[in-house]
Amino acid sequence: MTGSFSVVRDFYGYRTGSYGHKPINIDLTTSSVAAEAIASDDPGRLSLRRQCELLETRFVDLDIIRVGGDDFNEVENIEIDVAVQVTRELYDGLDIGIGRVKWSFITVAQAGSYMSLDSPCETEDLIDDWSAFGGGVDCFFVRSITYGSGGGTPTKGDGLAVSLLGHWGSGIGLAHELGHFLGVEYHLGSRSFLMTFQFPEPPYKWRPEEISLIKSSDSMHGGCP
């Protein structure tokens, strides 16, 4: 290998190199946005050994697509890195990994009305009109989704959309929408389950049948030899 290689940026895919966040056992439905706001100096810890273990089991790759990304600031880019890290942590408990993460963007001029998603139909149109070429799950990050609880995943679409929230809760949104993409439907019971119909609360639990559905998804990879 020649040239510079960063484990954080090139192996984990954290574009900004910042992935630390506030503790995810905080209930975001009762805490203020300001209290949980993204900060580049939030503590974070990665285990290279654990990541390699997960890549030997079941994992999914992500293609991050920033809608209007040429106008995203550094804090917004950090929020996306944090969202991926929170998702990694929530799926780690299932022995499911987040593998390769690639970044791209749609310019403000190209995005047009997609800068704000106001209905499930508009989300579906965005996902139909644009895609990445990395072979992973297309994860569109937009500044505003005015319906639902900060995300959307079309039933028959080829990707998902997540709204930037200004705090690490966008990671809860990414993990939730990824669950839908991988075949899990809404859980209509307690909000302590990640796949609840409302914005969930800790400890973000999974039902056994949901775990089975995710692991059997066609989008999952079977592990490195």
Secondary structure, DSSP 8 states (H G I E B T S, - for coil): --S---IIIIIS--SSS----S-TTS-TTTS-TTTTB--TTS-----HHHHHHHTTSEEEEEEEEEETGGG--HHHHHHHHHHHHHHHHHHHTTTEEEEEEEEEEE-HHHHGGGGEE-SHHHHHHHHHH---SSSSEEEEEESEE-STTSEE--TT-SEEEEE--SBTHHHHHHHHHHHHHTT---B-S-TTBTTBSS---TT-B--HHHHHHHHT-TT-B----
